[in-house]
Amino acid sequence: MFATYGTFGRLVRLFIMRFAPIVFVATLFVDGCVSNTPPRPHDPSTAALPPAPTSAPPTVTTKETGPARINLATRKSVHFLGENVLVDFCVVNVSDAPLTIDVGGDYRGSPRSLRFKVEVRDASGAVMPDPDPDPMNFGGLGYAPVIAVHEKWCQSLQLARYARIDAPGTYTITATHDLGWKGVRKAPTGTTTVAFAMPSATEAEHVIATMESLPDDPSTSAGKTAIAYADFSALRYEIYLAPLAQRAQRGLVRAIEGLSEIPTISATRVLVTLLGHADAKIAHQAAQALAMRLPDPALAGALGPRNPFENAMSEPRKYLSSHGWDASLADPVRLAARARLASHEVRDQQDGAFMLEAVGTTADGPDLVKALDTAIERTRTEPAEADVYPVPRGACQELLRAADMLVARGLGASSNPTTPGDIAVWLVALKRGAQPKGWETILERAMKHPIAYVRQLALERAPDASPASFIPTVALNLRHADVDVVVSAAELARRAHFTTLAGDVVRAMDTPIGLRLNIISNAAWTLGARFARMQALVRRLAAKESFEEAISELMSLLEHQGSSTNGETGEPERKALAIRWQTFVLKHRADIEADRHLPLTNPDVTPDLLPKSWKLGRGDGTEWP
């Protein structure tokens, strides 16, 4: 599928950085205008060559009003659309003292560094669209370089990750970075122009051949400009379709990165053809690329996210789908999907499941059930993934999403489900509101199934208004050896408001870690076991693997807005905190039961309640202690 089947979309599993690039050469607060050479007309005598670089820099009129200026420079003034154009953004210290800036912390999980603000306008003044206007941002390493007098700090940008340029012409670019100066001084801005030409077929071949000769790694040192490097996603124009398709057929995986970005139906047809390639790697990459333009029902809200951190890349995918998908391709895609469902490879089943989510019909139901049988049976012996929650359990998560859509399109569930796949489809239908005669018996039987994952599915899909007769079975599952069965049982107890299970839920807090502990803890709170929940959290403080979740939830008793930490808490300190919090919780039982939060000014709220490396926000910009 388009991303990952459980981590962060085409983000954490692939961390694919996409899109193409552009240019500029500028300085701080430009008053005048920059003169660049416009795209040259096609000259047959030089058809095999790219445009010659312009050696002389453009003329720039600059008014410097602060300690720095921005120099924006490209390697040549005219580029072919499709080249991986690097723009060198340089902060030059024009003052008479060393200059400190703050950069970074803005790139992890994103297709670009987000603190750079880049705007591109065409000759008419229209702003070019952002190719990914809502990118993920999981931060990243930041640092504060000191720029010596008359020296510079640079970073090379791929401009097409900031603006989508579809046509030849001359464009005006404005770029800035906050430099960590917010509230101190205004950061400088650079402006320039750049020209683009559309290559001929011969020139396009030359562009690709040149890209093939470049390294994949920019080999960039911090503060220095990058060397030229390959980025096949820049080849997003129809002129590159034929040569990229030929390379993909010959087994060049990187060619599919370019094909995946060409927003046309003809490019989609090529990707569909590549689904049947003899090389499994090519076929899989084609499936991943195709998924970026399939009419995913999740983009219309028909399916939820796979996990809280999923990067759905909604806008880029909507763009590709609206320009590159045609319903006439649905049947060959369904055929490819069914072939993948029959595979024993998890990634093939995931690819096939996502195809059915997008274009599957009820006729695909039998193949889907068989795939679910295989995938669920596999959970008996293969452990759950450790790096994501909810756990996808191999292909199960994606196959269940496909089942959800096929049921929505009319697929009927078995009246007496027996195989794991039949039960899964029946549970999907139940979650969508189907309650056939005897549903309680079938559901409770699934809650006691010998396969733990089937129990988990049954507990997750049980209705909120589940009957009290389920309470003994839910209690049984709160003691199950599989932690995800326990979490699902605690969640059902919370949703169904089975208050008699409050004590069982609190006891279930003794071993889970991470988000699982948070979920069970929240269930205990909802069911009214507030004081016992706090005691359970105190018991988890001494263990390193549960410390952060436990201390964070305990601190919810204190009035504050946000927290920060700059180090780990060692075992001696964790044990001391457990003793301190035990005393504190006992003394403030009435406040806990009444859900009263204690102000940081309360004399009982002392710094020894916090790890030494932690701070709490007061809400007024200051921290405690």
C-alpha positions, 0 to 999 in steps of 0.5 A: 500500500501507499505507506506502511501497514502500521507505522507512519505511512510511507514515512517510517517504513520507507521514509520516502522523500519525494518531489522535484526541485528548482533554483534561486540566487538572492539576498536580504530584502531585495528592492530591485529585480533579478535578470535571468535567462528565459528558457531557451527554444529547442535547438536540434543542434544541441538536442543531446545536451542540457542547457549550458550553465550561466557562469555569470551570477545574476544581478541583485540589488540588496538592502541589508537591514540586519546582521545577516543576509540570505544568499540563494544560489543554484548551479545554473540559471536555466534548468530542465523540468525534471532535473534534481535542482539543488538550491543553496540557501546561505546565511551570511554574517554581515555584522562585525561580531559572531552570529548565532542561529538555530536550525534543524529539528524540522525534518524527521518524517517530512519530505523537506526541512519545514522551518524554511518557508519558500514561495514560488510565483509564476509570471502572472503572480500566481502562487505555485501549490505546495506538493505536501501542504500538511507534512508530518514532523517528528522533529529531528536533531537541531543545533545552534551554529555560530557564524564567524564574521563574513562567513556563512552557514548553508543548506541545500534545498530541493525546491520542488519539495516546496512548490509544484512546478508543472510548466516551463517559464520564469518563476519568482522565488522567495525564501526565508528561515526563522533562524531561531530569532522569533521575538528577537529580530526579523529573519532575512528573506531572499528573492530571485527568479528562475527559468525552466524549460521542458526537455525534448525526448532526446534531452529527457533521456540525457537527464535520466542518464545524468541522474543515473551517474550521480550518487544517491547520497548528498554527502552533506556536512552540517552547514555546507552545500550538498553535492549533486545527487540523484532523486528520481522522484523529480522526473514527474513529467510525461516526457520521462514516462517512456524511458522510465518504463523501459528501465523499470521493465529491465529491472531498475527499481529506482525508475519506479520512483519517477513513474510514481510521481507522473500524474497521468493515466498513462503512467498508471497503466504502466504501473499496473502492467509492472504489477505482473513483472517477473522480478518480485521487487519490481512488482512490489515497488509498482504496487507501492507506487500504484497505491499512491494514486488508487482511490483510497476510501480513507481519503474520503473518511470511509476508513480511519487511520491505522495508528495515531502516527500514520502519515496518510500523505492525503494531499499528494495522494488526492492529487495523484488520484485525481489526475492519474486514476481511471476506473477502467483500470479497476479490473486488472488491479483486482486481478493483481490483488487476488494473486497477491492474497494467495501469496504466503508473503506478508507484503504481498498480502498487504499490497493485495488487501490495499488494492481491494480496499480501493477497488474491490467488489463482493466477488473478491470476498472468497479470496479475502477470507482465505487470505484472512485464514492464513494471516490469522493462523500465522499469529499463533506462531509469529510474535506481534510487532514491537515498534508500533501500536495498534499492532498490524499482526503481519497482513491482518490489519490491512486484510481487515480494512479490506474486509471493512470496505467489502462489507460496506459494499455489500459482502455478506457474512457467514451466518455460522462462521467457523474459520478464522477468516469467516469469523473476522468478516462476521466481526467486521459486519457486527461492528458495522451494525449487523446483529443477526439472531444469536449474535451474542452466542457467536460473539462470546464464542469468538471471545473464547477462541483458541487463537488469541488474535481472534479473541482480540478482534472479538473484544475490539468489535463488541458493541458498546452496549454489550450485555452484562452476561459478557462480564465473566468472559471479559474478566477471563480475558483480563487475565490472558497471557496475550497483552493485546487481549488484555488491552482489548478486554480492558477497553471493552470493560470501559466502553460497556461500563462494566464497573464490577470489573474495575478491580480486574482492570487495575490488576491488569496494569501490573505488567503492560508498558507503553501505550498499552499501560496508558489504555488500561490505566484510562479504563481503570479511571473511567470505571471509577477505580481512581485511587487504586489506579494511582497506587498501581501507577506508583508500583510501576515507577521503579521499573525502567520500562514503565517509568515514563508512562507511570510518572506522566500519569501520576503528574496529571494530579498536578495542575500544569501545562506540559512537561519537559525532560533532558535526561534519563532517570536512574534506578536509585532515583526511580525507587526514591520517587516511588516511595515519595509518590506512595506517601503523596498518593495516600495523603491525597486520596480524597483529592484523587477520588474527587478528581481534584488537581493540586496547584503547584503552589500547594505546600505538599507539591514539592520538587522531589515529586519530579525526576531531577531532569524534568520540568513542568510548565506553569502555563505562563511561560515559566517552568516548575521547579 
